[in-house]
Amino acid sequence: MKATPRPTALVTGGGRGIGAATSRELAARGYRVTVNYFSDRQSADQVVKDIKAQGGEAFALQGDVRDPAQAVELLRHTAAEGRLDVLVCNASPSFVPTPIQALAWDDFEAKLTGELASAFTLTQQALAIMGAQGQGRIVYVSSAVAEGPSAPGLAAHGTAKAALNTFARFVAHEAGPLGINVNVVAPGYVRTEGSAGIPLEFQRRLAEKTALGRVAEAEDVGRAIAMLVGEEAGFVTGQILTVDGGFGVARM
């Protein structure tokens, strides 16, 4: 008797931080996960090794999701058996926090276009595959900074993520009739490799202002993404889920 194939998921930027946590969480829930990476093959291979050690199924796949041809190849390999159940657009261009007065237009433009390019072609291709099968889930990883400044120098990052949020709503509107749910996860500060240089004192102050009394770990965001792609969120689409432990709840 032929075994039922696992549902498939592509996680961009899946080798580190939130992407790695999401890859592990989806694999633990039974997905065959494509762990996409741009340059850090070692980290992606380690995520795959961890998943397989727990009885899951995954493989690492290099690709720059901003490049349309490479984005198409990523989805072709992920949906090799003609099925794609989940797309998590987590990869995001890096940036250097810069005040607006010192921010070069080329750097600002690169952040905006890179952010949307990281999702655009993947979204188009995923809609075609998922639409043909009549179901699917797409989650974009944004940021709470899209709602407004949290610190100086984040204009490019916040504006780019705000554009991603708006794009996601339009995708959700058009994808709903195809049976595809589209949502956004918007974390606040998350303790990852990328934020390792943030002073502990700053993290302590953030924790004091957070309702749940601590800063977020990558696993907190990974579980939120897994929830949105699960059956429990089957009637949820076009939403932005803030994952900040209640940091934004207080008015003071």
Protein Blocks (a to p, Z undefined) as FASTA:
>chain_A
ZZddddddddehklgcjlmmmmmmmmmnopacddddfklmmlmmmmmmmmmmnopacddd
dddfkbmklmmmmmmmmmmnopafbdcdfbccddddddfklmcfklmmmmmmmmmmmmmm
mmmmmmmmmmmnopacddddddfklnocfbehilmmmmmmmmmmmmmmmmmmmmmmnopa
cddddddddddfklmmpcfklmmmmmmmpmnlpacdfklmmmmmmmmmmmklmmgghiac
ddehhmmmpmZZ
